[in-house]
Amino acid sequence: MAFITTFTPSLSSSVLPRLSSLLPSRTPLLRAAASPRLPSLRPLAMSADAVGPPVAAVLPAGHCVFGEEWAPAPLLEKKQLNHDTILLSFGLAEKDKPLGLPTCGCMLAKSDEIGDEPVIRPYTPVSTNAMVGKFDLMVKVYPDGKMSGFMDKMEPGQTVDFKHIKPNVKIQYPFNKKHIVMLVGGTGITPMIQALHAILGTESDSTKVTVLYGSKTEADILAKDVLDAWEASHPQLDVVHVLSNEPEGSAWAGKRGFIGADLIKEVAFGTDGDGIFFVCGPPPMYNALCGPREEADKVSGVLGELGYGAGQVYKF
């Protein structure tokens, strides 16, 4: 499902009937004008106008066009979102079909062109299944990042191999909880946008969602315009930004520091409440808040100390 659902998609009348046949009858489709191609990689704000409203283009697991075997996808376009984050549009072999990724779910990307050994990384698209013929990835470029560095240097026509396997399928929508608290760092926002598309794009879903989003500085906040717009139009959504390295004396009036126990206790449901946590961010964030990502059935860190258990915490 697409997260940032339409950085570029334009759904023609010939495509809509085919896509509609794949989606639940309650699911609206987003029609969005194609974004103009930028002449150069200058910074591009991830604006709410470009993305549009949330769209619940949900498909169940088993419909992704990528399967157990690696398959190439060519880069169609690359845009600079901020000083260290890019938006990549990759093409699909069948131009009239959506990616078909479930919500929530991710993919694996591989390149053999980086070093002696293949480099593999997981990514969650920021486009929904309302987009056909392509999908979008939002990638943070790290100074020593092998895959992100490679993608940053890619030119249109170059390919990356993708596949989607069973472990890539996370908790599935509908989530059937009264309150979801999302603990997010950096590009960990991408699977949360995927989930928000499904929740906010479904009229009958009244789930309360609280997003605690940690970033270094205000300039590092990804998709802020989108989150601001969705928060304004959907009273069930509350977004709290926490900045760790915002310069003293700046105009930032929001919270500073790190996401911790006090803030979580302030906004979250009780240990016996009808809610769940979604956690996605860099390894130190997992370690501090809920324990290593690899320990899916164990909760430690802040959430463990507050008394939350494995059935209440999902590590993306």
Sequence and secondary structure as in RCSB ss.txt:
>XXXX:A:sequence
MAFITTFTPSLSSSVLPRLSSLLPSRTPLLRAAASPRLPSLRPLAMSADAVGPPVAAVLPAGHCVFGEEWAPAPL
LEKKQLNHDTILLSFGLAEKDKPLGLPTCGCMLAKSDEIGDEPVIRPYTPVSTNAMVGKFDLMVKVYPDGKMSGF
MDKMEPGQTVDFKHIKPNVKIQYPFNKKHIVMLVGGTGITPMIQALHAILGTESDSTKVTVLYGSKTEADILAKD
VLDAWEASHPQLDVVHVLSNEPEGSAWAGKRGFIGADLIKEVAFGTDGDGIFFVCGPPPMYNALCGPREEADKVS
GVLGELGYGAGQVYKF
>XXXX:A:secstr
  BS  SS    TTTHHHHHTTS TT            SS  B    HHHH S       TT  S  SS EEEEE
EEEEEEETTEEEEEEE SSTTSB    SSB EEEEESSSSSS EEEEE  SB TTSBSEEEEEEE  TT HHHHH
HHH  TT EEEEE  GGGB S S    SEEEEEEEGGGHHHHHHHHHHHHT TT   EEEEEEEESSGGG TTHH
HHHHHHHH TTEEEEEEESS  TTSS  SEES   HHHHHHHS  TTSSEEEEEES HHHHHHHTS TT TT   
HHHHHTT  GGGEEE 
